[in-house]
Amino acid sequence: MWFIGIGGYMQHRFITTVLGTLKPNLLQSLAQVSREIGASWETSKVIKLDGQFVAMMRVMIDVDKEAALKQALEQQFSQLTFVYAEYEHDSVRLSQECKLTLDCNDRSGLTHDMNQILADLEVSVDHQECYRVQVTSLGKTVYSAKLTLRLPENVTIALLISQLETLSDNIRIEVN
């Protein structure tokens, strides 16, 4: 997304995704390099798992400094992978946030099927954590997902729940 910023400079917003092995002060170092070149992170999310991380940042920078920023990040942090995407504001109008927990018997493809339902409804996933736990007293593996979602204006919580209930005969969905 391009626009005229403060001072009359043409600025660009884009999404940067960075992934790799997490080391001490790595995120602070990425932010410092970004600031030194004139970029700001308008928002960011970081996920850490088993010594690895993925971070997504919405970056704003003067157009004439964007290439220098990308080059500096990739050179100074060559052990990381960087992916860039255009920022598309308001591509889908979202009406409400919904937090829910879903529990059911586990099966192959469950996360895929759940994500397909969310995609078909154009639901935006702000946060998703999925767990599989062996319950020896039941002799089964239980699947649990904690989700923070943003629903499009045409999708009600009742519709969302009815679609998610098709995932399993023995499913419990709690809206927080």
C-alpha positions in Angstrom: 0.0 0.0 0.0 1.5 3.3 -1.1 0.6 6.7 0.4 2.0 10.2 1.1 3.5 10.3 4.7 4.5 13.0 7.0 6.9 15.4 5.3 5.4 14.7 1.8 7.5 11.5 1.2 5.9 8.6 -0.7 5.7 5.7 1.8 5.0 2.0 1.4 3.4 -0.5 3.8 4.2 -4.1 3.4 4.3 -7.3 5.4 7.6 -8.9 6.3 7.7 -12.5 7.5 11.0 -13.7 9.0 11.8 -17.2 10.2 14.7 -19.1 11.6 16.5 -20.1 14.8 15.8 -17.8 17.7 18.9 -16.3 19.3 19.2 -13.9 22.3 18.3 -10.3 21.3 17.6 -11.3 17.7 14.2 -9.5 17.5 15.7 -6.4 19.1 18.5 -6.4 16.5 16.0 -6.7 13.6 14.1 -3.8 15.0 17.2 -1.7 15.5 18.4 -2.2 11.9 14.9 -1.3 10.7 14.8 1.9 12.7 18.3 2.9 11.6 17.2 2.8 8.0 14.0 4.7 8.8 11.4 1.9 8.9 8.8 1.5 11.6 7.0 -1.7 12.6 3.3 -0.7 12.9 2.4 -4.0 14.3 4.1 -7.4 14.8 3.4 -11.0 15.9 5.9 -13.5 17.0 5.5 -17.2 17.4 8.2 -19.3 19.2 8.4 -23.1 19.1 11.3 -25.4 20.1 14.0 -22.8 19.5 12.5 -21.6 16.2 10.5 -18.5 15.5 8.4 -16.8 12.9 7.7 -13.1 13.1 5.4 -11.0 11.0 5.6 -7.3 10.9 3.6 -4.6 9.1 6.4 -2.3 8.0 6.2 1.3 6.9 9.1 3.1 5.2 9.8 5.8 2.7 9.7 4.2 -0.8 13.3 5.3 -1.6 14.6 3.4 1.4 12.7 0.1 1.0 15.3 -1.7 -1.1 18.1 -0.6 1.3 16.1 -2.0 4.3 15.5 -5.4 2.6 19.1 -5.6 1.5 20.4 -4.7 5.0 18.2 -7.2 6.8 19.1 -10.1 4.4 22.8 -9.3 4.6 23.1 -8.8 8.3 20.8 -11.7 9.2 21.8 -14.2 6.4 20.8 -17.2 8.6 17.2 -16.1 8.5 14.6 -16.4 5.8 12.7 -13.2 4.8 9.5 -13.1 2.8 7.7 -9.9 1.7 4.1 -9.4 0.8 1.9 -6.4 -0.1 -0.3 -5.0 2.7 -3.9 -5.2 1.7 -6.0 -3.1 4.1 -9.7 -3.8 4.4 -9.7 -6.6 1.8 -12.6 -8.2 3.8 -14.7 -6.2 6.2 -14.6 -7.9 9.6 -17.3 -7.3 12.2 -16.5 -9.0 15.4 -13.8 -10.9 17.3 -14.6 -14.4 18.5 -12.5 -16.5 20.9 -13.3 -20.1 21.1 -12.0 -23.5 22.3 -12.7 -26.6 20.3 -12.3 -30.1 21.8 -13.0 -33.4 20.2 -11.6 -36.9 19.4 -8.5 -36.6 17.2 -8.3 -37.8 13.7 -6.1 -37.4 10.7 -6.6 -34.1 8.8 -8.6 -32.4 11.5 -6.5 -29.2 11.5 -6.7 -29.0 7.7 -10.5 -29.5 7.7 -10.9 -26.8 10.4 -8.8 -24.3 8.5 -10.7 -25.1 5.3 -14.0 -24.3 7.0 -12.5 -21.0 8.3 -11.2 -20.1 4.9 -14.5 -21.0 3.2 -16.3 -18.6 5.6 -13.5 -15.9 5.0 -12.9 -15.9 8.8 -9.6 -14.2 9.7 -7.4 -16.2 12.2 -5.6 -13.9 14.6 -4.3 -16.7 16.8 -4.5 -20.5 16.6 -3.0 -23.0 19.0 -3.7 -26.7 18.4 -2.8 -29.6 20.7 -3.1 -33.3 20.7 -3.1 -35.1 24.0 -3.2 -38.8 24.7 -5.8 -39.6 27.3 -4.9 -43.1 28.6 -8.0 -43.5 30.7 -10.1 -43.1 27.5 -7.6 -44.9 25.2 -7.9 -42.0 22.8 -6.1 -38.9 21.6 -8.0 -35.7 22.2 -7.6 -32.7 19.9 -7.9 -29.2 21.3 -7.7 -25.9 19.5 -7.8 -22.4 21.0 -8.7 -19.8 18.4 -9.1 -16.0 18.2 -11.0 -15.2 15.0 -12.4 -12.1 13.3 -15.7 -12.9 11.6 -16.8 -11.2 8.3 -20.0 -9.2 8.6 -22.1 -11.9 7.0 -20.9 -14.7 9.3 -22.6 -15.1 12.7 -21.1 -17.1 15.7 -24.0 -19.5 15.3 -23.1 -20.2 11.7 -19.4 -20.6 12.5 -20.2 -23.1 15.3 -22.6 -25.1 13.1 -19.9 -25.4 10.5 -17.2 -26.4 13.0 -19.6 -29.0 14.5 -19.4 -31.0 11.3 -15.7 -31.8 12.1 -16.6 -34.6 14.6 -19.5 -36.4 16.1 -18.1 -35.8 19.6 -17.1 -32.1 19.6 -17.4 -29.5 22.2 -17.1 -25.8 21.3 -16.9 -23.1 23.9 -17.1 -19.4 23.0 -15.2 -17.2 25.4 
